[in-house]
Amino acid sequence: MGKPDSTTTGDDDALFREATAGARPLAQDRAEPYRARRRPVPLELPTGDEGDALADDGGETPDFLDFMRPGVQRRLYDELRRGLLPPEATLDLHGMRVADARLALQRFLAQSLEHRRRCVRVIHGKGFGSGNRAPVLKEKVNRWLPQRSEVLAFCSAPRWDGGTGAAYVLLSRRLDRPR
């Protein structure tokens, strides 16, 4: 290619506009750097007690939650960690007592399975209200989620969607999984 011709006229511009008149932008397959946060939706909670209680184990909770069952594809887990699988529903446990949070989580997971949701978000908080102690609900969520067979993987949410105060949960869509 040579130097651009300095004698271009308005005809060249008109020809260019005519040649590109029907052009459309290409579709992008990259994730956007920012997404508006979805507001939590109230649950349609059934009354009564579910028979599958979650056990409370003690222990130290890491800052970044990280769990993946054997057999889950690494690529799928990496997409969950990077926030490429947008959560289809959100449960906010802020301000709940442990017993209420356990029941709400059980019902939320049951409802999410019923609606065949693939990825959900559980907001447990960072424990700033716990004083000098460890975050209580974060520890409980970290203990409860692996006990449920429908939970394939979970991790702390990306920074723009709650960070270490929320968890993305990857659910199985199979309704016949034993609990």
C-alpha positions, 0 to 999 in steps of 0.5 A, a space after each residue: 500500500 502506498 501513501 494516501 492520496 492527498 487529492 481525495 475529494 468529496 466523491 471518495 467520501 460519498 463512495 465510501 458511505 455508499 459502499 458501507 451503507 448496509 454494514 452492521 456491527 459484528 456481534 461480540 461474544 465477550 462479557 461486559 465489564 459491568 452489569 447492573 445488579 439485580 434486586 433480590 426477588 422475594 421467595 414463594 416460601 411454602 409453609 412447613 418444615 422440610 425433612 432434610 436438615 442441614 448439619 452445623 459443623 464448626 470450623 474456620 471459614 476461608 475469605 474466598 469460598 471455593 467448592 467443586 464436586 468431582 465430575 464438574 467441568 473445570 471450564 464451567 467452574 471457571 465461568 462461574 468464578 468469573 461471573 460469566 454465568 449470571 445468577 437467575 435468582 438471589 437469596 439475601 440472608 443479611 440480618 437473619 438468625 442462623 435457624 432462619 437462614 438455614 430454613 430460608 436456604 433450604 427453601 430457596 434451593 428447593 424452589 430453584 431446583 423446581 424452577 430448573 435454575 442453573 446458577 443462583 446467588 446467596 448473599 451471606 455478608 462479610 460478617 462486619 456485624 459480628 464484631 471481632 468474631 468470624 462471619 457467622 452466616 458465611 461460615 454456615 453457608 460454606 458448611 451447608 452448601 456441600 451437604 446438598 447433592 444438587 449443589 455442584 459447585 459454589 464460589 465467592 461472587 465476583 467483586 462487582 456482584 458482592 465479592 466475598 460477601 456473596 456466593 455463586 452456586 451452580 445447581 444440578 438441573 436434575 430433579 431426581 437427585 437424592 438429597 
